[in-house]
């Protein structure tokens, strides 16, 4: 295991068998980490399901408050039943009292009826039904729980998986390329998590609100668990990948494929590209704007960071240092 995790230098020479052995070892490490993360996520699956269900529950509560949708209508019927039962129980209690005008045998018969009604009303649930997505198959709760646990396990294991990928590609990089790749590699999981959080707190609630309310009066909307988790997973994964735009732009500028000046001149095309990318993501017109704006802001931040890094590199060159920060040899020595 120590051999697998040991970084290999650019000067090391390995045979094809050694490379395959290293790849096998790193894949085993990735599988072990993913398996451990999956075990923890499966252990805490109730918490994870509550987290992913919260946007749907929030929207359902809003519908219930307005009496809209299938759940809202069910809650209205539930509240109406409780009100009728309460009024009926109060009426029976008044009629069973002495002086109500009824004969004593009749009042005696009303007392058991009031007690039976009170016991029946106590069995009516007070909580709102239908907060969670529904399942339509016998094994769907199990398979859906496994799928959600895998989603979260992949997110949690992503940093170490990226580290193993970087370690495998490390021998092919020159020292200068490694210096450029290290901060970019560290930014990938951070930006991915930021994208997932943005999708969860901003994009997913807006998308759920639009789709659940779209033509709600014409349909009995029941949200299926497997479809909802697939939809939510697509949005969160897409936003996590979209937030990798700064990494791609910084890599292109550091490798001198494109310059910050060229990127500034292409702002109008960048806005169009951001809108096109957002259009392919799930959602409506509101989510389109919510996805396009951060994409363009990431583009502008990437230009700013690339410009700052470019100025630092030029300053080092003017001070007589190589990109690695080592003093450059004098011209006579280079000759």
N, C-alpha and C positions, 0 to 999 in steps of 0.2 A: 504493500500500500504506500509505503514511503517513496518507493521508486516511481509509482504512478503520479504522486502529488509533487515530485521534485521537478521544478522547471528545467527545461533543456535549453542550453545556450545555443546561440546562433552558430557558433564555431563547431559544436558537436556534430559528428557524422554518424548517422544511424542507418542501418540496413532496412530493407522493406519489412522484414520480419519484426525488427525492433519497433518500427512505426506501428505495425498492426498490433503488436503486443501492448504498446502504449495506448492505442485507441481502445483496445478491449478493456484495459484497466480503467480508463477514464469513463467508459460507458458503464462499467460495473459500479463505479462511484456515483455516477448520475442516477442509475437505477436504484441504488441503495438509498440515496438521499430522497429521491422521489417516493420510494416505498415508505420511508420513515415519515415523511410529510403527509402521505396519504393515510397512514395509520393514525396519526394525530388528528387529521381532519375528520376521519371517519368516527373517531372517538368523540369529537366535538361537533358532530353533524347537526345536532339540534340548534346549537348556537349559529352555525353557518347558515342553516336554512332560515332562521329568524332574521339574520342580516340581509339575505338576498330577498326575503319576502317583504321587508319593511316598506319599500316603495309601493308595492301593490296594496299592502294593508293601509297605507296612508291615503291612497286614492279611494279605496273601498270605504274608509271612514267618511271621506268627503261626500261620496255618493249616498251613504246611509243618512248623513245629516240632511241631505236634500230630498231623501226618499226616492232616489233615482236608481235605475239598474235593477237587476234581479235581487241582489242582496238588499238594496234599499227598500224594495217592495216587500220583501220577506220581513224586514225589521218593522216596517209600518204595520204589517199584519200581526206581528208578534206584539207590538205595543198596543194595538187595538184590542187584541184578545185579552191582554192583561188588564186593560181599562174596563172592558165589559165585565170580566170576572170580578174585578174589585167592586164595581158598582152593584153587581148582582149580589155579592156577598154582603155589602152594606145594606141593601134592600131587605135581604132575608133576615139580617140581624134586627132591623127595625120592626119587621112584621112579627118576629118571634118574641118581642118584648110584651109584657103585660100592658094593657091599655091601647094596643094597636087596633082594636076593633075585631080581631079574630077570636074565635073560640079557643079555649085551652087545648082541646085535642089537636086542632089544626096547628097551633103554635108549637106543640110538642113534636109534630111531624116535621116542622121546618128546621128545627135544631140539627138533626142529623144531616139534612141537605146542606146546611151552611158549613158544617164540619167537613163533609165530603168535598164540597167545592173548594174549601181552603186547602185541603191536601192536594187536590188536582192542580190548583194554581201554583203551589210550591214546586211542582215538577217542571213547570215551564221555564226554559233557560232564559236568563236575563242578558247574557252576552250576545253580541251581534254575530249571526251565523255567516259563514262564507268568507272570512277574512283571508284564508289561505287558498292557494290554487288547488284545483280539484284533480283527482286521479281517476282514470277511466279503465284501468286494467288491474288485474290481481297483483302482478309483480311490479307495477309502475312505481309505487312508493320505494321499493328496494332499489330498482335500477336508477331512479332519479336521485336518490340519496348518494349512490355510488358515483354518479356523474358529477354532482355538485362537489363532492369531496375531492374528486380528481382535478376539477377546475382550480380549487383553492390550493391543492397540493402543488400543482404546477407553478402557480404564482409564488408560493413560498419557497419552492426549490429553485426558482429561476436564477437567483444570484450565483449559487454554486455551480449550476449547469453552465452559465456563461463563463465562469472562471475556468472550468474544465475545458470548455471550447477554446478559450484564450490560451490556456496552457498547451493545448495540442497544436495550435497554429503558431505558437511563439517561435519555434526554430526557424520558420520561414520569414520572420521579420528581422530587419536590420535594427541595430540599437536605436537609430533615429526614429524608425517606424514604431518601435516599442514605446518610445517616449511619447509619441503622438497617440498611440492606441490605449495606453493605460488610463488616462482621464476619461476618454470616450467610453471605455468599457465600464468604468465605475459609474458613469452617468446613465448607462442603459437601464439598469434595474430601478434607479431612482426615478427616472422619467417614466418608466413603465408603471410604477406604483402611483405616481402623480396622475397619469392618464386614467388608470383604473378608478382612482378616487374621484376625479373629475366626472368620469362617466357615471359613477354610482350616485353622486350627490346632485348632479346637474342634468346630465343627458337622459339617464334612465327614468327618473321621475317624470320629466317632460314627455318622453316617448310613451310611457305607460298611461299618462293622463290623456294623451291624444287618442291612442288606439282603443282604450277602454270606453271612452266617451263617444267615439265616432259611430254615428247612427245607432246609438244605444237604445233609442225608442223603437227601432225596427228589429232588434235582436235580443234574445236572452243571453247575455254575455256571461259565459262561464270560462274562466281562465284555466286551461289545462297546465298541470305542473311541468311536464316535460317540455312543452312548447314555450312556456314562460321562461324557464331556466335556459333554454337554448337561445331565446331572444335576448335575455339579459347577458348571457355569456358572450354573445356576438358583439353587443354594444361595448361591454367592458374590455374585451380583448381588442376590438378595433380601436378604442380610444387609447389603450396602452401602446399599441403599435404606432398610432398616429403621433403620439408624443415623442417618438424617436426621430422626428424630423430634424431637431437640432443636431443630433449625432451624425446623421447623414450629411448635413450641410457642413458641419465642422470638419468631418473627414474629407469631404471634397475640397474644401478650402486649404486644409493643411497639406493635402497631397497635390495642391496647385492645379487641380482639374478646373476649378472656377475661382474667381476672385470676389471679394465682398463688393467691389465696385460693379462688377457685372450683375451681381445679385440685386443691388439697389436699382439698377436700370430695368430689372425684370419684375418690378413690384406688381404691375398690372397683371402680368401672366401668373404671378404667384397667387394673387387673389382669386383668379379664375381657377387655378389648380386646386386651391383650398376648397372652393365651392364645389368643384366636381368630386373631390374626394369625400366631402361631407354628404353629397347627394347619394353616394353609393352606400352610406351607412343607414341603418334603420332609423325611422323617425318621421317627423312632419316638418312643416316650414319653420316652426319655432326651434326644433332641434337642429335643423339645418344651419340656422344662424348661430346657435350655441356651439356647434361643432366647427363652423368656419372661422369664427372670431378667435378662438384659442389657437387654431392652426396658423392663422396669419400672425398672431402675436409671437408664436414660437419661431416663425420665419424671421421676424424682425429681431428678436433676441439673438437668434443664431448669427445674423449679420453683425450685430453689435459685438458679440463675443469673438467672432472670427476677425473682426477689425482690430480688437484689442490684442489678440494673440499675434496678429500680423505685425503690429507696431512693436511688440516685445521682441519678436524674432529679428526685425530690422535693426532695433537698437542693439541687440547682441552682436549682430554682424558688424555694425559700425564700431563697436567696442573691441572688435578683434576676437570674438568668440565663435566657436562652431555652434550649430544648433543644439549640441549636447551640453554646452556650457563649459567646454574645455578651451583654453586659450589656443588660438590658431598659430601654427608654426610660422616663423618669419619667412619672407620670400626666399632668402638664400638657402634655408634649410629645406624648403619645399623643392627648390631646384636640385 
